[in-house]
Amino acid sequence: MPDLLSSVDQISPHWLQSVLESAGKAVPTITNVRTEPIGAGNSGITVKVLIEYEKPGSEAPRSVVCKFHSDDETRSEPAKAAGVFLTESNAQKLLAEHSEAAIPECYFAEASDEGGEFNLVCEDLSEHCELGDQIAGCSINEARAAILELARMHRQFWNEPRLKELTWVRPRMPLPPDVFELLQERLKKLLTEEQQDIVGQATPRILDWLALTPENQTLIHVDCRVDNVLFDHSEHGSPRAYLIDFALVTIGDAVADVAYFLTSSLTAEDRLACEMELLESHTSEIARKDPTWTIEKAAEAYQVNIVSSLYLTMFAAMGLPDEPQANQLLTHLFQRNCAAVKHWMKL
């Protein structure tokens, strides 16, 4: 097994050679590697690693993506405490065995026993894929592609007995009961009075929702919004979506993933135009495995899970710095979340 590195600065030709060979890749001798930072993760560092070989190899990847824990303890310690590196390491290993959803191929995923150090090496799809932009949001066609991949993952693990064997799975992170009061000053900067009122009215319902145990359970992404999806527009017609970032994976209600994606990644107008169509397409994928799952049940679950979006945005607001870029992101998320909650909860 390759060593667990403590910094992206330690990525070397020898180490990457051992990673690819341990993943079953027959690659020529690597002579040089060069890293380029990508993304702006809150708890880790992600880099693109460009690879040079002693001789050309048609099957050899020209680059990979590496995601490591942050060298900054103020960023990595909260992630360690929340167990996100251990979760992602185990989720990547599980999905690497066989995934019905489209995800980048994982070559190496490992975390230290205490969860403080984390190395992930996976396929680089940047030549033909673009990462979604959370502030800009996504198109209806892109949402359709993302929901299809979520449905495939949900169907694969739908009520599977092996879910009980996934001892590494952590429950959703709780919110403090006084979360609205803790965020009130920040919300005044970001939202209208009406939107603040919607968040205040929805907060008790979020806390009730967190205590629910759904009748049907599966592996869920939890944090599937547009900036955790890669889109391939290289073919004519509809795009293809690839799911990434499995740091918050847990076992729960599949419809929570659908609700979060649609209510955080689409404008209110686009969501209203397509949400029932996309919920129906998600339902039909699940029904291929469980014919008892109907659109009536899915619609009821969708209304129950509509607060999942506000839950995750409030959680993000507790951790993100009070800076212009973070505030712009949070404002867009809260605006889309509030529009959905107002519509579905009649607030």
C-alpha positions as a Markdown table, in Angstrom:
| # | Residue | x | y | z |
|---|---|---|---|---|
| 1 | Met | 0.0 | 0.0 | 0.0 |
| 2 | Pro | 1.2 | 3.6 | -0.7 |
| 3 | Asp | 2.3 | 5.6 | 2.3 |
| 4 | Leu | -0.2 | 8.2 | 3.8 |
| 5 | Leu | 1.4 | 11.6 | 3.1 |
| 6 | Ser | 1.2 | 14.5 | 5.4 |
| 7 | Ser | 1.3 | 17.2 | 2.7 |
| 8 | Val | 0.7 | 17.7 | -1.0 |
| 9 | Asp | 4.3 | 18.9 | -1.1 |
| 10 | Gln | 5.3 | 15.3 | -0.5 |
| 11 | Ile | 3.7 | 14.0 | -3.7 |
| 12 | Ser | 6.5 | 12.5 | -5.7 |
| 13 | Pro | 6.9 | 10.3 | -8.8 |
| 14 | His | 7.7 | 7.3 | -6.7 |
| 15 | Trp | 4.6 | 7.8 | -4.5 |
| 16 | Leu | 2.3 | 8.3 | -7.4 |
| 17 | Gln | 3.7 | 5.3 | -9.2 |
| 18 | Ser | 2.9 | 3.2 | -6.1 |
| 19 | Val | -0.6 | 4.6 | -6.0 |
| 20 | Leu | -1.4 | 3.9 | -9.7 |
| 21 | Glu | 0.2 | 0.4 | -9.6 |
| 22 | Ser | -1.7 | -0.5 | -6.4 |
| 23 | Ala | -4.9 | 0.5 | -8.3 |
| 24 | Gly | -4.0 | -2.0 | -11.0 |
| 25 | Lys | -2.8 | 0.5 | -13.5 |
| 26 | Ala | 0.1 | -0.7 | -15.7 |
| 27 | Val | 1.9 | 2.6 | -16.3 |
| 28 | Pro | 5.4 | 3.4 | -17.5 |
| 29 | Thr | 7.9 | 4.8 | -15.0 |
| 30 | Ile | 6.9 | 8.3 | -13.8 |
| 31 | Thr | 9.8 | 10.7 | -14.1 |
| 32 | Asn | 8.2 | 14.0 | -12.9 |
| 33 | Val | 5.1 | 15.4 | -11.3 |
| 34 | Arg | 3.9 | 18.9 | -11.0 |
| 35 | Thr | 1.0 | 20.2 | -8.9 |
| 36 | Glu | -1.5 | 22.9 | -9.6 |
| 37 | Pro | -4.1 | 24.1 | -7.0 |
| 38 | Ile | -7.7 | 23.7 | -7.9 |
| 39 | Gly | -10.9 | 24.5 | -6.0 |
| 40 | Ala | -11.4 | 26.3 | -2.8 |
| 41 | Gly | -12.2 | 23.6 | -0.2 |
| 42 | Asn | -13.0 | 24.6 | 3.4 |
| 43 | Ser | -11.3 | 21.7 | 5.1 |
| 44 | Gly | -8.8 | 20.3 | 2.6 |
| 45 | Ile | -6.5 | 21.1 | -0.3 |
| 46 | Thr | -7.2 | 19.9 | -3.8 |
| 47 | Val | -4.6 | 19.9 | -6.5 |
| 48 | Lys | -4.2 | 18.6 | -10.1 |
| 49 | Val | -1.1 | 16.6 | -10.5 |
| 50 | Leu | 0.5 | 16.6 | -14.0 |
| 51 | Ile | 2.4 | 13.5 | -14.8 |
| 52 | Glu | 5.5 | 12.9 | -17.0 |
| 53 | Tyr | 6.5 | 9.4 | -18.0 |
| 54 | Glu | 9.8 | 7.8 | -19.1 |
| 55 | Lys | 8.0 | 6.7 | -22.3 |
| 56 | Pro | 4.5 | 7.3 | -23.6 |
| 57 | Gly | 1.7 | 5.0 | -22.5 |
| 58 | Ser | -1.7 | 5.1 | -24.1 |
| 59 | Glu | -3.5 | 3.9 | -21.0 |
| 60 | Ala | -1.5 | 6.0 | -18.6 |
| 61 | Pro | -3.3 | 9.0 | -17.1 |
| 62 | Arg | -1.7 | 12.4 | -18.0 |
| 63 | Ser | -2.9 | 13.8 | -14.7 |
| 64 | Val | -4.8 | 13.0 | -11.5 |
| 65 | Val | -6.7 | 14.9 | -8.9 |
| 66 | Cys | -5.4 | 14.7 | -5.3 |
| 67 | Lys | -7.4 | 15.8 | -2.3 |
| 68 | Phe | -5.6 | 16.1 | 1.0 |
| 69 | His | -6.2 | 17.3 | 4.5 |
| 70 | Ser | -5.3 | 21.0 | 5.0 |
| 71 | Asp | -1.9 | 22.0 | 6.5 |
| 72 | Asp | -3.8 | 24.7 | 8.4 |
| 73 | Glu | -5.0 | 23.2 | 11.7 |
| 74 | Thr | -7.8 | 25.8 | 12.0 |
| 75 | Arg | -9.3 | 24.3 | 8.9 |
| 76 | Ser | -8.4 | 20.6 | 9.3 |
| 77 | Glu | -9.3 | 20.2 | 13.0 |
| 78 | Pro | -13.1 | 20.8 | 12.6 |
| 79 | Ala | -13.0 | 18.3 | 9.7 |
| 80 | Lys | -11.2 | 15.8 | 11.9 |
| 81 | Ala | -13.7 | 16.3 | 14.7 |
| 82 | Ala | -16.6 | 15.8 | 12.4 |
| 83 | Gly | -15.0 | 12.7 | 10.9 |
| 84 | Val | -15.4 | 13.9 | 7.3 |
| 85 | Phe | -12.0 | 12.5 | 6.2 |
| 86 | Leu | -12.8 | 9.0 | 7.6 |
| 87 | Thr | -16.2 | 9.2 | 6.0 |
| 88 | Glu | -14.9 | 10.1 | 2.5 |
| 89 | Ser | -12.2 | 7.6 | 2.6 |
| 90 | Asn | -14.6 | 4.8 | 3.4 |
| 91 | Ala | -17.3 | 6.0 | 1.0 |
| 92 | Gln | -14.7 | 6.2 | -1.8 |
| 93 | Lys | -13.6 | 2.6 | -1.1 |
| 94 | Leu | -17.2 | 1.4 | -1.1 |
| 95 | Leu | -18.1 | 3.1 | -4.4 |
| 96 | Ala | -14.8 | 2.0 | -6.0 |
| 97 | Glu | -15.9 | -1.6 | -5.6 |
| 98 | His | -18.9 | -0.9 | -7.9 |
| 99 | Ser | -20.9 | 2.2 | -8.4 |
| 100 | Glu | -24.0 | 2.4 | -10.6 |
| 101 | Ala | -23.7 | 6.2 | -10.5 |
| 102 | Ala | -21.1 | 8.0 | -12.5 |
| 103 | Ile | -18.2 | 9.1 | -10.4 |
| 104 | Pro | -14.5 | 9.7 | -11.1 |
| 105 | Glu | -12.4 | 6.5 | -10.8 |
| 106 | Cys | -10.7 | 6.3 | -7.4 |
| 107 | Tyr | -7.1 | 5.2 | -7.3 |
| 108 | Phe | -6.4 | 5.7 | -3.6 |
| 109 | Ala | -8.3 | 6.7 | -0.6 |
| 110 | Glu | -6.9 | 6.5 | 2.9 |
| 111 | Ala | -7.2 | 8.4 | 6.2 |
| 112 | Ser | -5.3 | 8.0 | 9.5 |
| 113 | Asp | -7.0 | 6.2 | 12.3 |
| 114 | Glu | -7.8 | 9.4 | 14.1 |
| 115 | Gly | -9.1 | 11.0 | 10.9 |
| 116 | Gly | -6.6 | 13.9 | 10.9 |
| 117 | Glu | -4.7 | 13.0 | 7.8 |
| 118 | Phe | -6.4 | 12.2 | 4.5 |
| 119 | Asn | -5.2 | 11.3 | 0.9 |
| 120 | Leu | -7.5 | 10.8 | -2.0 |
| 121 | Val | -6.2 | 10.3 | -5.6 |
| 122 | Cys | -8.8 | 10.0 | -8.4 |
| 123 | Glu | -9.3 | 10.3 | -12.1 |
| 124 | Asp | -9.0 | 13.8 | -13.6 |
| 125 | Leu | -12.0 | 14.5 | -15.8 |
| 126 | Ser | -11.2 | 18.2 | -16.3 |
| 127 | Glu | -10.3 | 17.7 | -20.0 |
| 128 | His | -14.0 | 17.2 | -20.8 |
| 129 | Cys | -15.9 | 18.2 | -17.7 |
| 130 | Glu | -16.6 | 21.4 | -15.8 |
| 131 | Leu | -17.3 | 21.8 | -12.1 |
| 132 | Gly | -20.6 | 23.3 | -11.4 |
| 133 | Asp | -20.8 | 27.0 | -10.2 |
| 134 | Gln | -22.9 | 27.3 | -7.0 |
| 135 | Ile | -23.4 | 31.0 | -7.3 |
| 136 | Ala | -24.5 | 30.8 | -11.0 |
| 137 | Gly | -26.5 | 27.7 | -10.3 |
| 138 | Cys | -27.3 | 25.1 | -13.0 |
| 139 | Ser | -29.6 | 24.7 | -16.0 |
| 140 | Ile | -32.6 | 22.3 | -15.9 |
| 141 | Asn | -30.8 | 19.9 | -18.3 |
| 142 | Glu | -27.8 | 19.8 | -15.8 |
| 143 | Ala | -30.2 | 19.2 | -12.9 |
| 144 | Arg | -31.8 | 16.4 | -14.9 |
| 145 | Ala | -28.4 | 14.8 | -15.3 |
| 146 | Ala | -27.4 | 15.2 | -11.7 |
| 147 | Ile | -30.7 | 13.8 | -10.4 |
| 148 | Leu | -30.3 | 10.7 | -12.6 |
| 149 | Glu | -26.9 | 9.9 | -11.1 |
| 150 | Leu | -28.2 | 10.4 | -7.6 |
| 151 | Ala | -31.1 | 8.1 | -8.4 |
| 152 | Arg | -28.7 | 5.4 | -9.6 |
| 153 | Met | -26.7 | 5.6 | -6.3 |
| 154 | His | -29.9 | 5.6 | -4.3 |
| 155 | Arg | -31.3 | 2.6 | -6.2 |
| 156 | Gln | -28.1 | 0.6 | -5.8 |
| 157 | Phe | -28.3 | 0.8 | -1.9 |
| 158 | Trp | -32.0 | 1.1 | -1.5 |
| 159 | Asn | -33.0 | -0.8 | 1.7 |
| 160 | Glu | -29.9 | -3.0 | 1.3 |
| 161 | Pro | -29.2 | -5.2 | 4.3 |
| 162 | Arg | -25.5 | -4.4 | 3.9 |
| 163 | Leu | -26.2 | -0.8 | 5.0 |
| 164 | Lys | -26.1 | -2.2 | 8.6 |
| 165 | Glu | -22.5 | -3.3 | 8.0 |
| 166 | Leu | -21.3 | 0.2 | 7.2 |
| 167 | Thr | -20.1 | 0.9 | 10.8 |
| 168 | Trp | -18.1 | 4.0 | 9.6 |
| 169 | Val | -21.3 | 5.9 | 8.6 |
| 170 | Arg | -22.0 | 8.8 | 10.9 |
| 171 | Pro | -25.5 | 10.3 | 11.4 |
| 172 | Arg | -26.2 | 13.8 | 10.1 |
| 173 | Met | -24.4 | 16.5 | 12.1 |
| 174 | Pro | -26.8 | 18.1 | 14.6 |
| 175 | Leu | -27.7 | 21.8 | 14.8 |
| 176 | Pro | -27.7 | 23.6 | 18.2 |
| 177 | Pro | -31.3 | 24.3 | 19.3 |
| 178 | Asp | -30.5 | 28.0 | 19.4 |
| 179 | Val | -29.0 | 28.0 | 15.9 |
| 180 | Phe | -31.4 | 30.8 | 14.6 |
| 181 | Glu | -30.3 | 33.1 | 17.4 |
| 182 | Leu | -26.7 | 32.3 | 16.9 |
| 183 | Leu | -27.0 | 33.3 | 13.2 |
| 184 | Gln | -29.4 | 36.2 | 13.5 |
| 185 | Glu | -26.8 | 39.0 | 13.1 |
| 186 | Arg | -25.3 | 37.3 | 10.1 |
| 187 | Leu | -28.7 | 36.7 | 8.5 |
| 188 | Lys | -29.5 | 40.4 | 8.8 |
| 189 | Lys | -26.6 | 41.1 | 6.5 |
| 190 | Leu | -27.6 | 38.5 | 4.0 |
| 191 | Leu | -31.3 | 38.3 | 3.8 |
| 192 | Thr | -34.5 | 40.4 | 3.5 |
| 193 | Glu | -36.8 | 40.6 | 6.6 |
| 194 | Glu | -39.2 | 38.2 | 4.9 |
| 195 | Gln | -36.4 | 35.6 | 4.3 |
| 196 | Gln | -35.2 | 36.0 | 7.9 |
| 197 | Asp | -38.8 | 35.3 | 9.0 |
| 198 | Ile | -38.9 | 32.2 | 6.8 |
| 199 | Val | -35.7 | 30.9 | 8.3 |
| 200 | Gly | -37.0 | 31.6 | 11.8 |
| 201 | Gln | -40.3 | 29.7 | 11.2 |
| 202 | Ala | -38.5 | 26.8 | 9.6 |
| 203 | Thr | -35.9 | 26.3 | 12.2 |
| 204 | Pro | -38.1 | 24.3 | 14.7 |
| 205 | Arg | -39.2 | 22.1 | 11.7 |
| 206 | Ile | -35.6 | 21.4 | 10.8 |
| 207 | Leu | -34.9 | 20.2 | 14.3 |
| 208 | Asp | -37.9 | 17.9 | 14.2 |
| 209 | Trp | -36.9 | 16.7 | 10.7 |
| 210 | Leu | -33.4 | 15.7 | 12.0 |
| 211 | Ala | -35.1 | 13.4 | 14.5 |
| 212 | Leu | -37.0 | 11.5 | 11.9 |
| 213 | Thr | -36.2 | 7.9 | 10.8 |
| 214 | Pro | -37.3 | 7.3 | 7.2 |
| 215 | Glu | -39.2 | 4.1 | 6.3 |
| 216 | Asn | -36.9 | 3.5 | 3.3 |
| 217 | Gln | -33.2 | 4.1 | 3.7 |
| 218 | Thr | -30.3 | 4.2 | 1.3 |
| 219 | Leu | -26.8 | 5.6 | 1.0 |
| 220 | Ile | -27.2 | 9.4 | 0.5 |
| 221 | His | -24.7 | 12.0 | -0.6 |
| 222 | Val | -26.1 | 14.7 | 1.8 |
| 223 | Asp | -24.0 | 17.6 | 0.2 |
| 224 | Cys | -25.0 | 17.1 | -3.5 |
| 225 | Arg | -25.3 | 20.7 | -4.8 |
| 226 | Val | -24.1 | 21.9 | -8.1 |
| 227 | Asp | -20.5 | 22.6 | -7.1 |
| 228 | Asn | -20.1 | 19.0 | -6.1 |
| 229 | Val | -21.0 | 17.8 | -9.6 |
| 230 | Leu | -18.9 | 17.7 | -12.7 |
| 231 | Phe | -20.7 | 18.2 | -16.0 |
| 232 | Asp | -19.6 | 16.8 | -19.4 |
| 233 | His | -21.0 | 18.8 | -22.3 |
| 234 | Ser | -18.7 | 17.3 | -24.9 |
| 235 | Glu | -21.5 | 15.2 | -26.5 |
| 236 | His | -24.4 | 16.7 | -28.4 |
| 237 | Gly | -27.6 | 16.7 | -26.4 |
| 238 | Ser | -28.0 | 16.3 | -22.7 |
| 239 | Pro | -24.9 | 16.7 | -20.4 |
| 240 | Arg | -23.6 | 13.9 | -18.3 |
| 241 | Ala | -23.1 | 14.4 | -14.6 |
| 242 | Tyr | -20.4 | 12.9 | -12.3 |
| 243 | Leu | -20.9 | 13.0 | -8.5 |
| 244 | Ile | -17.9 | 14.1 | -6.3 |
| 245 | Asp | -17.1 | 14.9 | -2.7 |
| 246 | Phe | -18.5 | 12.2 | -0.4 |
| 247 | Ala | -17.3 | 13.7 | 2.9 |
| 248 | Leu | -20.8 | 13.9 | 4.4 |
| 249 | Val | -22.3 | 10.6 | 3.1 |
| 250 | Thr | -24.7 | 8.9 | 5.5 |
| 251 | Ile | -27.7 | 6.6 | 5.5 |
| 252 | Gly | -31.1 | 8.2 | 5.1 |
| 253 | Asp | -34.0 | 9.3 | 2.9 |
| 254 | Ala | -33.0 | 9.5 | -0.8 |
| 255 | Val | -35.5 | 12.3 | -1.4 |
| 256 | Ala | -33.5 | 14.5 | 0.9 |
| 257 | Asp | -30.7 | 14.5 | -1.7 |
| 258 | Val | -33.2 | 15.4 | -4.4 |
| 259 | Ala | -34.7 | 18.2 | -2.3 |
| 260 | Tyr | -31.3 | 19.7 | -1.5 |
| 261 | Phe | -30.0 | 19.7 | -5.0 |
| 262 | Leu | -33.1 | 21.2 | -6.6 |
| 263 | Thr | -33.6 | 23.8 | -3.9 |
| 264 | Ser | -30.0 | 24.9 | -3.7 |
| 265 | Ser | -28.8 | 24.7 | -7.3 |
| 266 | Leu | -31.7 | 26.0 | -9.4 |
| 267 | Thr | -33.4 | 29.4 | -9.5 |
| 268 | Ala | -36.8 | 29.4 | -8.0 |
| 269 | Glu | -38.3 | 29.8 | -11.5 |
| 270 | Asp | -36.4 | 26.9 | -13.0 |
| 271 | Arg | -37.1 | 24.7 | -9.9 |
| 272 | Leu | -40.9 | 25.3 | -10.2 |
| 273 | Ala | -40.7 | 24.4 | -13.9 |
| 274 | Cys | -39.0 | 21.1 | -13.5 |
| 275 | Glu | -39.1 | 19.7 | -9.9 |
| 276 | Met | -42.1 | 17.4 | -10.3 |
| 277 | Glu | -40.7 | 16.1 | -13.6 |
| 278 | Leu | -37.3 | 15.4 | -12.0 |
| 279 | Leu | -38.9 | 13.9 | -8.8 |
| 280 | Glu | -40.9 | 11.5 | -11.1 |
| 281 | Ser | -37.7 | 10.5 | -13.0 |
| 282 | His | -35.9 | 9.8 | -9.7 |
| 283 | Thr | -38.9 | 7.8 | -8.5 |
| 284 | Ser | -39.0 | 5.7 | -11.6 |
| 285 | Glu | -35.4 | 4.7 | -11.2 |
| 286 | Ile | -36.0 | 3.6 | -7.6 |
| 287 | Ala | -39.2 | 1.8 | -8.7 |
| 288 | Arg | -37.1 | -0.4 | -10.9 |
| 289 | Lys | -35.8 | -2.0 | -7.7 |
| 290 | Asp | -38.8 | -1.4 | -5.4 |
| 291 | Pro | -42.1 | -1.3 | -7.3 |
| 292 | Thr | -43.9 | -0.2 | -4.2 |
| 293 | Trp | -42.2 | 3.2 | -4.4 |
| 294 | Thr | -44.6 | 5.6 | -6.1 |
| 295 | Ile | -44.7 | 9.3 | -7.0 |
| 296 | Glu | -47.3 | 9.8 | -4.3 |
| 297 | Lys | -44.9 | 8.6 | -1.7 |
| 298 | Ala | -42.0 | 10.5 | -3.2 |
| 299 | Ala | -44.0 | 13.8 | -3.3 |
| 300 | Glu | -44.9 | 13.3 | 0.4 |
| 301 | Ala | -41.2 | 12.7 | 1.3 |
| 302 | Tyr | -40.2 | 15.7 | -0.8 |
| 303 | Gln | -42.3 | 18.0 | 1.2 |
| 304 | Val | -41.0 | 16.6 | 4.5 |
| 305 | Asn | -37.4 | 16.9 | 3.3 |
| 306 | Ile | -37.7 | 20.4 | 1.8 |
| 307 | Val | -36.0 | 21.8 | 5.0 |
| 308 | Ser | -32.9 | 19.8 | 4.2 |
| 309 | Ser | -31.7 | 22.7 | 2.1 |
| 310 | Leu | -32.0 | 25.2 | 5.0 |
| 311 | Tyr | -30.4 | 22.8 | 7.4 |
| 312 | Leu | -27.2 | 22.5 | 5.3 |
| 313 | Thr | -27.1 | 26.2 | 4.5 |
| 314 | Met | -27.4 | 27.1 | 8.2 |
| 315 | Phe | -24.7 | 24.6 | 9.0 |
| 316 | Ala | -22.5 | 26.2 | 6.3 |
| 317 | Ala | -23.2 | 29.7 | 7.7 |
| 318 | Met | -21.9 | 28.5 | 11.1 |
| 319 | Gly | -18.5 | 27.5 | 9.6 |
| 320 | Leu | -17.9 | 29.8 | 6.7 |
| 321 | Pro | -15.9 | 33.1 | 7.4 |
| 322 | Asp | -17.7 | 36.4 | 7.2 |
| 323 | Glu | -16.1 | 37.4 | 3.9 |
| 324 | Pro | -17.5 | 38.7 | 0.6 |
| 325 | Gln | -17.2 | 35.5 | -1.4 |
| 326 | Ala | -18.6 | 33.3 | 1.4 |
| 327 | Asn | -21.4 | 35.8 | 2.0 |
| 328 | Gln | -22.3 | 35.9 | -1.7 |
| 329 | Leu | -22.5 | 32.1 | -1.8 |
| 330 | Leu | -24.6 | 31.9 | 1.4 |
| 331 | Thr | -27.0 | 34.7 | 0.1 |
| 332 | His | -27.7 | 32.7 | -3.1 |
| 333 | Leu | -28.2 | 29.5 | -1.1 |
| 334 | Phe | -30.5 | 31.1 | 1.4 |
| 335 | Gln | -32.6 | 32.9 | -1.3 |
| 336 | Arg | -33.2 | 29.6 | -3.2 |
| 337 | Asn | -33.8 | 27.7 | 0.0 |
| 338 | Cys | -36.3 | 30.2 | 1.4 |
| 339 | Ala | -38.3 | 30.3 | -1.9 |
| 340 | Ala | -38.7 | 26.5 | -1.8 |
| 341 | Val | -39.6 | 26.4 | 1.9 |
| 342 | Lys | -42.1 | 29.2 | 1.5 |
| 343 | His | -43.8 | 27.4 | -1.4 |
| 344 | Trp | -43.9 | 24.0 | 0.1 |
| 345 | Met | -44.6 | 24.9 | 3.7 |
| 346 | Lys | -47.1 | 27.7 | 2.8 |
| 347 | Leu | -45.1 | 30.2 | 4.9 |
